[in-house]
Amino acid sequence: MKGRIAIIAIVSFALVVGVVVIVKSRSNPGPVYQGQTAQYWLTQVFTTNQQTALQAFREMGTNASPVLVNAFEKSDGLWDHWYQGNYPKLPARARKHLAPPIRDRDLWNSVDLVLLNNQNIRLPLRDVERLLRDKTHDDARGYVSRAVAHSIGPKNKDYVPILIECLDDPDRGIRGMSASMLGRIGQEAKAAVPGLTNALKDPSDNVRMEAARALWRIDRQTNTAAKVLREVANSQGLHTRGWARISLSEVVPNDPSVIPLIGELLQDKNRGLRMSAAFVIGKYGPAAREAVPLLINLMSDSDQELRQRALESLKKIDPEVAAKYEKR
């Protein structure tokens, strides 16, 4: 019996050592912050250690980019499921030398939050192109496009070819995100106009909306953009319906027929849409007087920022009514 226990102990110890070796050989730890690797800090993004983790990536900067790219190449397999299930059972001494297990989607979401909170870190274009074209790792591609979007702007003309390519992607989320990013690049993305024009026929309301917004920003196709935005302004999709209406107020700012559409958003359940509508409605000035009761309703909302936005719009629409609430 003692011999059998000794054998089991030896085998268990060997297994733990093997785990350590395998995990370390599979990893690309990258730079270090406070004695911990970038790979470790990525596992801490959605823990109580979040603020320190985000600060770690701000300190490590672009040196951490390879670790973020590698995260999108992770896909849970048998090994990962085994590791996730057995990590808590390993001796504390072994766990000390191992990165905590994390599911692939949790890791991708961590990268997304890191990039959202650090505009100085970008995924290299060559890696973005490779990841977006890799149909064998399809689950991660939507996360990649969303993560890239955080830092895309007018200076990123070099991304235009891959984004044009993605306008024909089988994934509607990637198509919509690509159209949105082309719009953010703006006039430097003129090469995308034919592809975006084709995207106006897309079966997805969201893709059509993003294509219309992009065409207006790139090529000022006001009539074309307004027509599509009006078509999707009553979409079943909350995001699409709301942002189509907000976009209309930008594309045709002097059209009073948009005012009732924005007014309806003041009553929407989505806080983001209420906030945007409360800001936008004030641009119409006294012409938006019909929205005054809705803005007054917002003045009793528990959200201080929302109340402030509603008050600022009230000042532009009906200063006398606004004065009554400003004194409170």
C-alpha positions as protocol buffer text, in pm:
chain_id: "A"
residue {
  index: 1
  type: MET
  ca { x: 0 y: 0 z: 0 }
}
residue {
  index: 2
  type: LYS
  ca { x: 278 y: 242 z: 95 }
}
residue {
  index: 3
  type: GLY
  ca { x: 456 y: 163 z: -230 }
}
residue {
  index: 4
  type: ARG
  ca { x: 141 y: 235 z: -431 }
}
residue {
  index: 5
  type: ILE
  ca { x: 93 y: 567 z: -251 }
}
residue {
  index: 6
  type: ALA
  ca { x: 455 y: 661 z: -321 }
}
residue {
  index: 7
  type: ILE
  ca { x: 411 y: 578 z: -689 }
}
residue {
  index: 8
  type: ILE
  ca { x: 94 y: 788 z: -706 }
}
residue {
  index: 9
  type: ALA
  ca { x: 274 y: 1076 z: -536 }
}
residue {
  index: 10
  type: ILE
  ca { x: 566 y: 1055 z: -780 }
}
residue {
  index: 11
  type: VAL
  ca { x: 332 y: 1042 z: -1080 }
}
residue {
  index: 12
  type: SER
  ca { x: 131 y: 1335 z: -948 }
}
residue {
  index: 13
  type: PHE
  ca { x: 447 y: 1536 z: -893 }
}
residue {
  index: 14
  type: ALA
  ca { x: 567 y: 1455 z: -1243 }
}
residue {
  index: 15
  type: LEU
  ca { x: 232 y: 1562 z: -1383 }
}
residue {
  index: 16
  type: VAL
  ca { x: 251 y: 1895 z: -1204 }
}
residue {
  index: 17
  type: VAL
  ca { x: 604 y: 1953 z: -1332 }
}
residue {
  index: 18
  type: GLY
  ca { x: 486 y: 1859 z: -1680 }
}
residue {
  index: 19
  type: VAL
  ca { x: 204 y: 2108 z: -1658 }
}
residue {
  index: 20
  type: VAL
  ca { x: 449 y: 2382 z: -1561 }
}
residue {
  index: 21
  type: VAL
  ca { x: 681 y: 2298 z: -1849 }
}
residue {
  index: 22
  type: ILE
  ca { x: 405 y: 2272 z: -2108 }
}
residue {
  index: 23
  type: VAL
  ca { x: 233 y: 2592 z: -2006 }
}
residue {
  index: 24
  type: LYS
  ca { x: 556 y: 2788 z: -2001 }
}
residue {
  index: 25
  type: SER
  ca { x: 661 y: 2646 z: -2338 }
}
residue {
  index: 26
  type: ARG
  ca { x: 326 y: 2746 z: -2488 }
}
residue {
  index: 27
  type: SER
  ca { x: 335 y: 3101 z: -2357 }
}
residue {
  index: 28
  type: ASN
  ca { x: 476 y: 3426 z: -2488 }
}
residue {
  index: 29
  type: PRO
  ca { x: 485 y: 3626 z: -2164 }
}
residue {
  index: 30
  type: GLY
  ca { x: 604 y: 3954 z: -2315 }
}
residue {
  index: 31
  type: PRO
  ca { x: 707 y: 4254 z: -2102 }
}
residue {
  index: 32
  type: VAL
  ca { x: 689 y: 4266 z: -1723 }
}
residue {
  index: 33
  type: TYR
  ca { x: 516 y: 4506 z: -1484 }
}
residue {
  index: 34
  type: GLN
  ca { x: 557 y: 4483 z: -1106 }
}
residue {
  index: 35
  type: GLY
  ca { x: 726 y: 4147 z: -1148 }
}
residue {
  index: 36
  type: GLN
  ca { x: 437 y: 3994 z: -1346 }
}
residue {
  index: 37
  type: THR
  ca { x: 420 y: 3928 z: -1719 }
}
residue {
  index: 38
  type: ALA
  ca { x: 180 y: 4085 z: -1968 }
}
residue {
  index: 39
  type: GLN
  ca { x: 21 y: 3745 z: -2009 }
}
residue {
  index: 40
  type: TYR
  ca { x: -51 y: 3734 z: -1636 }
}
residue {
  index: 41
  type: TRP
  ca { x: -198 y: 4086 z: -1634 }
}
residue {
  index: 42
  type: LEU
  ca { x: -429 y: 3992 z: -1917 }
}
residue {
  index: 43
  type: THR
  ca { x: -585 y: 3727 z: -1693 }
}
residue {
  index: 44
  type: GLN
  ca { x: -646 y: 3994 z: -1428 }
}
residue {
  index: 45
  type: VAL
  ca { x: -849 y: 4237 z: -1641 }
}
residue {
  index: 46
  type: PHE
  ca { x: -1186 y: 4103 z: -1526 }
}
residue {
  index: 47
  type: THR
  ca { x: -1094 y: 4051 z: -1161 }
}
residue {
  index: 48
  type: THR
  ca { x: -1081 y: 4276 z: -856 }
}
residue {
  index: 49
  type: ASN
  ca { x: -729 y: 4358 z: -978 }
}
residue {
  index: 50
  type: GLN
  ca { x: -867 y: 4527 z: -1292 }
}
residue {
  index: 51
  type: GLN
  ca { x: -736 y: 4881 z: -1242 }
}
residue {
  index: 52
  type: THR
  ca { x: -383 y: 4759 z: -1177 }
}
residue {
  index: 53
  type: ALA
  ca { x: -404 y: 4534 z: -1483 }
}
residue {
  index: 54
  type: LEU
  ca { x: -513 y: 4822 z: -1706 }
}
residue {
  index: 55
  type: GLN
  ca { x: -237 y: 5040 z: -1562 }
}
residue {
  index: 56
  type: ALA
  ca { x: 11 y: 4762 z: -1635 }
}
residue {
  index: 57
  type: PHE
  ca { x: -76 y: 4774 z: -2004 }
}
residue {
  index: 58
  type: ARG
  ca { x: -54 y: 5153 z: -2007 }
}
residue {
  index: 59
  type: GLU
  ca { x: 298 y: 5122 z: -1867 }
}
residue {
  index: 60
  type: MET
  ca { x: 401 y: 4840 z: -2102 }
}
residue {
  index: 61
  type: GLY
  ca { x: 259 y: 5018 z: -2407 }
}
residue {
  index: 62
  type: THR
  ca { x: 322 y: 4877 z: -2754 }
}
residue {
  index: 63
  type: ASN
  ca { x: 564 y: 4619 z: -2610 }
}
residue {
  index: 64
  type: ALA
  ca { x: 255 y: 4427 z: -2500 }
}
residue {
  index: 65
  type: SER
  ca { x: 104 y: 4411 z: -2851 }
}
residue {
  index: 66
  type: PRO
  ca { x: 240 y: 4063 z: -2933 }
}
residue {
  index: 67
  type: VAL
  ca { x: 74 y: 3922 z: -2621 }
}
residue {
  index: 68
  type: LEU
  ca { x: -260 y: 4077 z: -2721 }
}
residue {
  index: 69
  type: VAL
  ca { x: -227 y: 3932 z: -3071 }
}
residue {
  index: 70
  type: ASN
  ca { x: -146 y: 3588 z: -2930 }
}
residue {
  index: 71
  type: ALA
  ca { x: -460 y: 3605 z: -2716 }
}
residue {
  index: 72
  type: PHE
  ca { x: -676 y: 3611 z: -3030 }
}
residue {
  index: 73
  type: GLU
  ca { x: -503 y: 3296 z: -3151 }
}
residue {
  index: 74
  type: LYS
  ca { x: -608 y: 3107 z: -2839 }
}
residue {
  index: 75
  type: SER
  ca { x: -893 y: 2865 z: -2887 }
}
residue {
  index: 76
  type: ASP
  ca { x: -1004 y: 2635 z: -2607 }
}
residue {
  index: 77
  type: GLY
  ca { x: -935 y: 2268 z: -2673 }
}
residue {
  index: 78
  type: LEU
  ca { x: -911 y: 1952 z: -2465 }
}
residue {
  index: 79
  type: TRP
  ca { x: -595 y: 2077 z: -2295 }
}
residue {
  index: 80
  type: ASP
  ca { x: -759 y: 2407 z: -2198 }
}
residue {
  index: 81
  type: HIS
  ca { x: -1069 y: 2240 z: -2057 }
}
residue {
  index: 82
  type: TRP
  ca { x: -850 y: 2001 z: -1858 }
}
residue {
  index: 83
  type: TYR
  ca { x: -635 y: 2288 z: -1728 }
}
residue {
  index: 84
  type: GLN
  ca { x: -939 y: 2498 z: -1633 }
}
residue {
  index: 85
  type: GLY
  ca { x: -1082 y: 2206 z: -1438 }
}
residue {
  index: 86
  type: ASN
  ca { x: -761 y: 2092 z: -1268 }
}
residue {
  index: 87
  type: TYR
  ca { x: -580 y: 2418 z: -1192 }
}
residue {
  index: 88
  type: PRO
  ca { x: -766 y: 2462 z: -859 }
}
residue {
  index: 89
  type: LYS
  ca { x: -663 y: 2110 z: -759 }
}
residue {
  index: 90
  type: LEU
  ca { x: -291 y: 2166 z: -810 }
}
residue {
  index: 91
  type: PRO
  ca { x: -63 y: 2231 z: -509 }
}
residue {
  index: 92
  type: ALA
  ca { x: -27 y: 2599 z: -415 }
}
residue {
  index: 93
  type: ARG
  ca { x: 344 y: 2582 z: -496 }
}
residue {
  index: 94
  type: ALA
  ca { x: 266 y: 2472 z: -852 }
}
residue {
  index: 95
  type: ARG
  ca { x: -11 y: 2731 z: -901 }
}
residue {
  index: 96
  type: LYS
  ca { x: 234 y: 3004 z: -799 }
}
residue {
  index: 97
  type: HIS
  ca { x: 435 y: 2939 z: -1116 }
}
residue {
  index: 98
  type: LEU
  ca { x: 138 y: 2905 z: -1351 }
}
residue {
  index: 99
  type: ALA
  ca { x: -92 y: 3156 z: -1516 }
}
residue {
  index: 100
  type: PRO
  ca { x: -451 y: 3119 z: -1393 }
}
residue {
  index: 101
  type: PRO
  ca { x: -673 y: 2950 z: -1654 }
}
residue {
  index: 102
  type: ILE
  ca { x: -903 y: 3171 z: -1857 }
}
residue {
  index: 103
  type: ARG
  ca { x: -1155 y: 3087 z: -2128 }
}
residue {
  index: 104
  type: ASP
  ca { x: -1078 y: 3204 z: -2481 }
}
residue {
  index: 105
  type: ARG
  ca { x: -1375 y: 3445 z: -2499 }
}
residue {
  index: 106
  type: ASP
  ca { x: -1288 y: 3593 z: -2162 }
}
residue {
  index: 107
  type: LEU
  ca { x: -935 y: 3650 z: -2289 }
}
residue {
  index: 108
  type: TRP
  ca { x: -1062 y: 3817 z: -2607 }
}
residue {
  index: 109
  type: ASN
  ca { x: -1289 y: 4042 z: -2401 }
}
residue {
  index: 110
  type: SER
  ca { x: -989 y: 4131 z: -2185 }
}
residue {
  index: 111
  type: VAL
  ca { x: -794 y: 4243 z: -2491 }
}
residue {
  index: 112
  type: ASP
  ca { x: -1094 y: 4448 z: -2600 }
}
residue {
  index: 113
  type: LEU
  ca { x: -1106 y: 4631 z: -2266 }
}
residue {
  index: 114
  type: VAL
  ca { x: -729 y: 4686 z: -2263 }
}
residue {
  index: 115
  type: LEU
  ca { x: -741 y: 4852 z: -2606 }
}
residue {
  index: 116
  type: LEU
  ca { x: -1050 y: 5053 z: -2516 }
}
residue {
  index: 117
  type: ASN
  ca { x: -863 y: 5198 z: -2218 }
}
residue {
  index: 118
  type: ASN
  ca { x: -533 y: 5255 z: -2397 }
}
residue {
  index: 119
  type: GLN
  ca { x: -537 y: 5435 z: -2731 }
}
residue {
  index: 120
  type: ASN
  ca { x: -156 y: 5413 z: -2749 }
}
residue {
  index: 121
  type: ILE
  ca { x: -160 y: 5038 z: -2806 }
}
residue {
  index: 122
  type: ARG
  ca { x: -260 y: 4910 z: -3147 }
}
residue {
  index: 123
  type: LEU
  ca { x: -255 y: 4565 z: -3300 }
}
residue {
  index: 124
  type: PRO
  ca { x: -6 y: 4565 z: -3591 }
}
residue {
  index: 125
  type: LEU
  ca { x: -178 y: 4582 z: -3931 }
}
residue {
  index: 126
  type: ARG
  ca { x: -11 y: 4265 z: -4058 }
}
residue {
  index: 127
  type: ASP
  ca { x: -152 y: 4074 z: -3760 }
}
residue {
  index: 128
  type: VAL
  ca { x: -498 y: 4227 z: -3802 }
}
residue {
  index: 129
  type: GLU
  ca { x: -505 y: 4119 z: -4167 }
}
residue {
  index: 130
  type: ARG
  ca { x: -395 y: 3768 z: -4078 }
}
residue {
  index: 131
  type: LEU
  ca { x: -646 y: 3731 z: -3794 }
}
residue {
  index: 132
  type: LEU
  ca { x: -940 y: 3865 z: -3994 }
}
residue {
  index: 133
  type: ARG
  ca { x: -862 y: 3636 z: -4288 }
}
residue {
  index: 134
  type: ASP
  ca { x: -821 y: 3327 z: -4072 }
}
residue {
  index: 135
  type: LYS
  ca { x: -1157 y: 3153 z: -4126 }
}
residue {
  index: 136
  type: THR
  ca { x: -1029 y: 2847 z: -3936 }
}
residue {
  index: 137
  type: HIS
  ca { x: -1041 y: 3054 z: -3616 }
}
residue {
  index: 138
  type: ASP
  ca { x: -1377 y: 3213 z: -3691 }
}
residue {
  index: 139
  type: ASP
  ca { x: -1499 y: 3267 z: -3334 }
}
residue {
  index: 140
  type: ALA
  ca { x: -1229 y: 3524 z: -3258 }
}
residue {
  index: 141
  type: ARG
  ca { x: -1266 y: 3733 z: -3575 }
}
residue {
  index: 142
  type: GLY
  ca { x: -1560 y: 3940 z: -3450 }
}
residue {
  index: 143
  type: TYR
  ca { x: -1368 y: 4021 z: -3133 }
}
residue {
  index: 144
  type: VAL
  ca { x: -1068 y: 4124 z: -3342 }
}
residue {
  index: 145
  type: SER
  ca { x: -1271 y: 4370 z: -3551 }
}
residue {
  index: 146
  type: ARG
  ca { x: -1426 y: 4522 z: -3240 }
}
residue {
  index: 147
  type: ALA
  ca { x: -1088 y: 4558 z: -3069 }
}
residue {
  index: 148
  type: VAL
  ca { x: -932 y: 4723 z: -3375 }
}
residue {
  index: 149
  type: ALA
  ca { x: -1219 y: 4973 z: -3396 }
}
residue {
  index: 150
  type: HIS
  ca { x: -1117 y: 5142 z: -3070 }
}
residue {
  index: 151
  type: SER
  ca { x: -813 y: 5308 z: -3227 }
}
residue {
  index: 152
  type: ILE
  ca { x: -921 y: 5362 z: -3589 }
}
residue {
  index: 153
  type: GLY
  ca { x: -931 y: 5720 z: -3714 }
}
residue {
  index: 154
  type: PRO
  ca { x: -843 y: 5951 z: -4004 }
}
residue {
  index: 155
  type: LYS
  ca { x: -472 y: 5865 z: -3982 }
}
residue {
  index: 156
  type: ASN
  ca { x: -530 y: 5494 z: -4045 }
}
residue {
  index: 157
  type: LYS
  ca { x: -556 y: 5494 z: -4425 }
}
residue {
  index: 158
  type: ASP
  ca { x: -337 y: 5183 z: -4433 }
}
residue {
  index: 159
  type: TYR
  ca { x: -629 y: 4979 z: -4292 }
}
residue {
  index: 160
  type: VAL
  ca { x: -862 y: 5064 z: -4582 }
}
residue {
  index: 161
  type: PRO
  ca { x: -782 y: 4761 z: -4807 }
}
residue {
  index: 162
  type: ILE
  ca { x: -851 y: 4499 z: -4538 }
}
residue {
  index: 163
  type: LEU
  ca { x: -1166 y: 4683 z: -4428 }
}
residue {
  index: 164
  type: ILE
  ca { x: -1294 y: 4693 z: -4787 }
}
residue {
  index: 165
  type: GLU
  ca { x: -1230 y: 4318 z: -4806 }
}
residue {
  index: 166
  type: CYS
  ca { x: -1429 y: 4266 z: -4486 }
}
residue {
  index: 167
  type: LEU
  ca { x: -1736 y: 4441 z: -4632 }
}
residue {
  index: 168
  type: ASP
  ca { x: -1803 y: 4106 z: -4802 }
}
residue {
  index: 169
  type: ASP
  ca { x: -1736 y: 3894 z: -4493 }
}
residue {
  index: 170
  type: PRO
  ca { x: -1989 y: 3618 z: -4412 }
}
residue {
  index: 171
  type: ASP
  ca { x: -2019 y: 3760 z: -4059 }
}
residue {
  index: 172
  type: ARG
  ca { x: -2262 y: 4054 z: -4055 }
}
residue {
  index: 173
  type: GLY
  ca { x: -2102 y: 4189 z: -3739 }
}
residue {
  index: 174
  type: ILE
  ca { x: -1766 y: 4215 z: -3914 }
}
residue {
  index: 175
  type: ARG
  ca { x: -1930 y: 4374 z: -4219 }
}
residue {
  index: 176
  type: GLY
  ca { x: -2099 y: 4638 z: -4002 }
}
residue {
  index: 177
  type: MET
  ca { x: -1787 y: 4706 z: -3797 }
}
residue {
  index: 178
  type: SER
  ca { x: -1577 y: 4740 z: -4113 }
}
residue {
  index: 179
  type: ALA
  ca { x: -1820 y: 4996 z: -4259 }
}
residue {
  index: 180
  type: SER
  ca { x: -1813 y: 5186 z: -3930 }
}
residue {
  index: 181
  type: MET
  ca { x: -1432 y: 5196 z: -3925 }
}
residue {
  index: 182
  type: LEU
  ca { x: -1417 y: 5316 z: -4285 }
}
residue {
  index: 183
  type: GLY
  ca { x: -1647 y: 5600 z: -4184 }
}
residue {
  index: 184
  type: ARG
  ca { x: -1413 y: 5693 z: -3899 }
}
residue {
  index: 185
  type: ILE
  ca { x: -1121 y: 5709 z: -4139 }
}
residue {
  index: 186
  type: GLY
  ca { x: -1328 y: 5949 z: -4347 }
}
residue {
  index: 187
  type: GLN
  ca { x: -1215 y: 6107 z: -4674 }
}
residue {
  index: 188
  type: GLU
  ca { x: -895 y: 5904 z: -4677 }
}
residue {
  index: 189
  type: ALA
  ca { x: -1116 y: 5597 z: -4735 }
}
residue {
  index: 190
  type: LYS
  ca { x: -1256 y: 5707 z: -5075 }
}
residue {
  index: 191
  type: ALA
  ca { x: -1143 y: 5377 z: -5227 }
}
residue {
  index: 192
  type: ALA
  ca { x: -1417 y: 5212 z: -5019 }
}
residue {
  index: 193
  type: VAL
  ca { x: -1706 y: 5403 z: -5182 }
}
residue {
  index: 194
  type: PRO
  ca { x: -1797 y: 5124 z: -5432 }
}
residue {
  index: 195
  type: GLY
  ca { x: -1793 y: 4859 z: -5161 }
}
residue {
  index: 196
  type: LEU
  ca { x: -1997 y: 5073 z: -4923 }
}
residue {
  index: 197
  type: THR
  ca { x: -2247 y: 5147 z: -5200 }
}
residue {
  index: 198
  type: ASN
  ca { x: -2296 y: 4772 z: -5247 }
}
residue {
  index: 199
  type: ALA
  ca { x: -2334 y: 4737 z: -4869 }
}
residue {
  index: 200
  type: LEU
  ca { x: -2644 y: 4959 z: -4884 }
}
residue {
  index: 201
  type: LYS
  ca { x: -2823 y: 4648 z: -5019 }
}
residue {
  index: 202
  type: ASP
  ca { x: -2705 y: 4427 z: -4734 }
}
residue {
  index: 203
  type: PRO
  ca { x: -2977 y: 4211 z: -4568 }
}
residue {
  index: 204
  type: SER
  ca { x: -2867 y: 4343 z: -4227 }
}
residue {
  index: 205
  type: ASP
  ca { x: -3024 y: 4673 z: -4116 }
}
residue {
  index: 206
  type: ASN
  ca { x: -2716 y: 4748 z: -3908 }
}
residue {
  index: 207
  type: VAL
  ca { x: -2476 y: 4699 z: -4200 }
}
residue {
  index: 208
  type: ARG
  ca { x: -2689 y: 4925 z: -4422 }
}
residue {
  index: 209
  type: MET
  ca { x: -2696 y: 5190 z: -4150 }
}
residue {
  index: 210
  type: GLU
  ca { x: -2319 y: 5181 z: -4099 }
}
residue {
  index: 211
  type: ALA
  ca { x: -2259 y: 5190 z: -4476 }
}
residue {
  index: 212
  type: ALA
  ca { x: -2486 y: 5494 z: -4511 }
}
residue {
  index: 213
  type: ARG
  ca { x: -2310 y: 5674 z: -4225 }
}
residue {
  index: 214
  type: ALA
  ca { x: -1971 y: 5593 z: -4378 }
}
residue {
  index: 215
  type: LEU
  ca { x: -2069 y: 5717 z: -4725 }
}
residue {
  index: 216
  type: TRP
  ca { x: -2181 y: 6046 z: -4578 }
}
residue {
  index: 217
  type: ARG
  ca { x: -1860 y: 6091 z: -4382 }
}
residue {
  index: 218
  type: ILE
  ca { x: -1635 y: 5989 z: -4671 }
}
residue {
  index: 219
  type: ASP
  ca { x: -1816 y: 6135 z: -4971 }
}
residue {
  index: 220
  type: ARG
  ca { x: -2096 y: 6355 z: -4827 }
}
residue {
  index: 221
  type: GLN
  ca { x: -2364 y: 6153 z: -5008 }
}
residue {
  index: 222
  type: THR
  ca { x: -2637 y: 6328 z: -4809 }
}
residue {
  index: 223
  type: ASN
  ca { x: -2946 y: 6217 z: -5006 }
}
residue {
  index: 224
  type: THR
  ca { x: -2831 y: 5855 z: -5030 }
}
residue {
  index: 225
  type: ALA
  ca { x: -2739 y: 5837 z: -4662 }
}
residue {
  index: 226
  type: ALA
  ca { x: -3059 y: 6006 z: -4544 }
}
residue {
  index: 227
  type: LYS
  ca { x: -3277 y: 5771 z: -4751 }
}
residue {
  index: 228
  type: VAL
  ca { x: -3119 y: 5459 z: -4601 }
}
residue {
  index: 229
  type: LEU
  ca { x: -3116 y: 5598 z: -4247 }
}
residue {
  index: 230
  type: ARG
  ca { x: -3488 y: 5674 z: -4269 }
}
residue {
  index: 231
  type: GLU
  ca { x: -3551 y: 5320 z: -4388 }
}
residue {
  index: 232
  type: VAL
  ca { x: -3380 y: 5167 z: -4088 }
}
residue {
  index: 233
  type: ALA
  ca { x: -3497 y: 5427 z: -3833 }
}
residue {
  index: 234
  type: ASN
  ca { x: -3775 y: 5186 z: -3732 }
}
residue {
  index: 235
  type: SER
  ca { x: -3560 y: 4874 z: -3734 }
}
residue {
  index: 236
  type: GLN
  ca { x: -3631 y: 4601 z: -3480 }
}
residue {
  index: 237
  type: GLY
  ca { x: -3272 y: 4628 z: -3365 }
}
residue {
  index: 238
  type: LEU
  ca { x: -3236 y: 4870 z: -3075 }
}
residue {
  index: 239
  type: HIS
  ca { x: -2883 y: 4978 z: -3167 }
}
residue {
  index: 240
  type: THR
  ca { x: -2969 y: 5026 z: -3533 }
}
residue {
  index: 241
  type: ARG
  ca { x: -3296 y: 5208 z: -3474 }
}
residue {
  index: 242
  type: GLY
  ca { x: -3142 y: 5448 z: -3225 }
}
residue {
  index: 243
  type: TRP
  ca { x: -2822 y: 5533 z: -3405 }
}
residue {
  index: 244
  type: ALA
  ca { x: -2996 y: 5568 z: -3741 }
}
residue {
  index: 245
  type: ARG
  ca { x: -3207 y: 5845 z: -3586 }
}
residue {
  index: 246
  type: ILE
  ca { x: -2912 y: 6010 z: -3414 }
}
residue {
  index: 247
  type: SER
  ca { x: -2721 y: 5997 z: -3743 }
}
residue {
  index: 248
  type: LEU
  ca { x: -3012 y: 6157 z: -3931 }
}
residue {
  index: 249
  type: SER
  ca { x: -2982 y: 6460 z: -3703 }
}
residue {
  index: 250
  type: GLU
  ca { x: -2622 y: 6493 z: -3824 }
}
residue {
  index: 251
  type: VAL
  ca { x: -2680 y: 6419 z: -4193 }
}
residue {
  index: 252
  type: VAL
  ca { x: -2989 y: 6646 z: -4230 }
}
residue {
  index: 253
  type: PRO
  ca { x: -2957 y: 6882 z: -3930 }
}
residue {
  index: 254
  type: ASN
  ca { x: -3220 y: 7128 z: -4054 }
}
residue {
  index: 255
  type: ASP
  ca { x: -3495 y: 6877 z: -4126 }
}
residue {
  index: 256
  type: PRO
  ca { x: -3771 y: 6920 z: -3863 }
}
residue {
  index: 257
  type: SER
  ca { x: -3918 y: 6578 z: -3947 }
}
residue {
  index: 258
  type: VAL
  ca { x: -3630 y: 6423 z: -3751 }
}
residue {
  index: 259
  type: ILE
  ca { x: -3737 y: 6594 z: -3427 }
}
residue {
  index: 260
  type: PRO
  ca { x: -4018 y: 6344 z: -3340 }
}
residue {
  index: 261
  type: LEU
  ca { x: -3781 y: 6053 z: -3407 }
}
residue {
  index: 262
  type: ILE
  ca { x: -3527 y: 6196 z: -3162 }
}
residue {
  index: 263
  type: GLY
  ca { x: -3806 y: 6275 z: -2917 }
}
residue {
  index: 264
  type: GLU
  ca { x: -3906 y: 5909 z: -2902 }
}
residue {
  index: 265
  type: LEU
  ca { x: -3550 y: 5822 z: -2802 }
}
residue {
  index: 266
  type: LEU
  ca { x: -3584 y: 6045 z: -2496 }
}
residue {
  index: 267
  type: GLN
  ca { x: -3816 y: 5774 z: -2362 }
}
residue {
  index: 268
  type: ASP
  ca { x: -3605 y: 5478 z: -2468 }
}
residue {
  index: 269
  type: LYS
  ca { x: -3504 y: 5216 z: -2212 }
}
residue {
  index: 270
  type: ASN
  ca { x: -3142 y: 5234 z: -2326 }
}
residue {
  index: 271
  type: ARG
  ca { x: -2948 y: 5492 z: -2124 }
}
residue {
  index: 272
  type: GLY
  ca { x: -2698 y: 5558 z: -2403 }
}
residue {
  index: 273
  type: LEU
  ca { x: -2974 y: 5647 z: -2647 }
}
residue {
  index: 274
  type: ARG
  ca { x: -3151 y: 5869 z: -2394 }
}
residue {
  index: 275
  type: MET
  ca { x: -2821 y: 6048 z: -2328 }
}
residue {
  index: 276
  type: SER
  ca { x: -2751 y: 6102 z: -2697 }
}
residue {
  index: 277
  type: ALA
  ca { x: -3107 y: 6214 z: -2770 }
}
residue {
  index: 278
  type: ALA
  ca { x: -3102 y: 6457 z: -2476 }
}
residue {
  index: 279
  type: PHE
  ca { x: -2791 y: 6617 z: -2624 }
}
residue {
  index: 280
  type: VAL
  ca { x: -2901 y: 6617 z: -2989 }
}
residue {
  index: 281
  type: ILE
  ca { x: -3252 y: 6754 z: -2941 }
}
residue {
  index: 282
  type: GLY
  ca { x: -3116 y: 7086 z: -2816 }
}
residue {
  index: 283
  type: LYS
  ca { x: -2951 y: 7154 z: -3153 }
}
residue {
  index: 284
  type: TYR
  ca { x: -3296 y: 7220 z: -3302 }
}
residue {
  index: 285
  type: GLY
  ca { x: -3361 y: 7509 z: -3064 }
}
residue {
  index: 286
  type: PRO
  ca { x: -3719 y: 7642 z: -3036 }
}
residue {
  index: 287
  type: ALA
  ca { x: -3825 y: 7422 z: -3330 }
}
residue {
  index: 288
  type: ALA
  ca { x: -3810 y: 7125 z: -3088 }
}
residue {
  index: 289
  type: ARG
  ca { x: -4064 y: 7275 z: -2845 }
}
residue {
  index: 290
  type: GLU
  ca { x: -4275 y: 6957 z: -2867 }
}
residue {
  index: 291
  type: ALA
  ca { x: -3993 y: 6775 z: -2685 }
}
residue {
  index: 292
  type: VAL
  ca { x: -4009 y: 7004 z: -2378 }
}
residue {
  index: 293
  type: PRO
  ca { x: -4244 y: 6775 z: -2175 }
}
residue {
  index: 294
  type: LEU
  ca { x: -4014 y: 6480 z: -2244 }
}
residue {
  index: 295
  type: LEU
  ca { x: -3710 y: 6676 z: -2130 }
}
residue {
  index: 296
  type: ILE
  ca { x: -3898 y: 6785 z: -1818 }
}
residue {
  index: 297
  type: ASN
  ca { x: -3961 y: 6417 z: -1741 }
}
residue {
  index: 298
  type: LEU
  ca { x: -3588 y: 6355 z: -1761 }
}
residue {
  index: 299
  type: MET
  ca { x: -3526 y: 6626 z: -1503 }
}
residue {
  index: 300
  type: SER
  ca { x: -3655 y: 6385 z: -1237 }
}
residue {
  index: 301
  type: ASP
  ca { x: -3428 y: 6101 z: -1351 }
}
residue {
  index: 302
  type: SER
  ca { x: -3184 y: 5959 z: -1096 }
}
residue {
  index: 303
  type: ASP
  ca { x: -2896 y: 5997 z: -1346 }
}
residue {
  index: 304
  type: GLN
  ca { x: -2729 y: 6333 z: -1280 }
}
residue {
  index: 305
  type: GLU
  ca { x: -2548 y: 6341 z: -1614 }
}
residue {
  index: 306
  type: LEU
  ca { x: -2873 y: 6274 z: -1800 }
}
residue {
  index: 307
  type: ARG
  ca { x: -3048 y: 6552 z: -1606 }
}
residue {
  index: 308
  type: GLN
  ca { x: -2768 y: 6792 z: -1694 }
}
residue {
  index: 309
  type: ARG
  ca { x: -2791 y: 6711 z: -2064 }
}
residue {
  index: 310
  type: ALA
  ca { x: -3167 y: 6753 z: -2057 }
}
residue {
  index: 311
  type: LEU
  ca { x: -3128 y: 7091 z: -1886 }
}
residue {
  index: 312
  type: GLU
  ca { x: -2875 y: 7213 z: -2142 }
}
residue {
  index: 313
  type: SER
  ca { x: -3117 y: 7126 z: -2423 }
}
residue {
  index: 314
  type: LEU
  ca { x: -3404 y: 7291 z: -2240 }
}
residue {
  index: 315
  type: LYS
  ca { x: -3200 y: 7613 z: -2226 }
}
residue {
  index: 316
  type: LYS
  ca { x: -3173 y: 7611 z: -2605 }
}
residue {
  index: 317
  type: ILE
  ca { x: -3537 y: 7517 z: -2668 }
}
residue {
  index: 318
  type: ASP
  ca { x: -3726 y: 7703 z: -2395 }
}
residue {
  index: 319
  type: PRO
  ca { x: -3506 y: 7917 z: -2169 }
}
residue {
  index: 320
  type: GLU
  ca { x: -3794 y: 8017 z: -1942 }
}
residue {
  index: 321
  type: VAL
  ca { x: -3880 y: 7657 z: -1856 }
}
residue {
  index: 322
  type: ALA
  ca { x: -3510 y: 7576 z: -1815 }
}
residue {
  index: 323
  type: ALA
  ca { x: -3470 y: 7861 z: -1565 }
}
residue {
  index: 324
  type: LYS
  ca { x: -3722 y: 7701 z: -1332 }
}
residue {
  index: 325
  type: TYR
  ca { x: -3515 y: 7384 z: -1312 }
}
residue {
  index: 326
  type: GLU
  ca { x: -3177 y: 7554 z: -1306 }
}
residue {
  index: 327
  type: LYS
  ca { x: -3266 y: 7715 z: -973 }
}
residue {
  index: 328
  type: ARG
  ca { x: -3337 y: 7380 z: -809 }
}
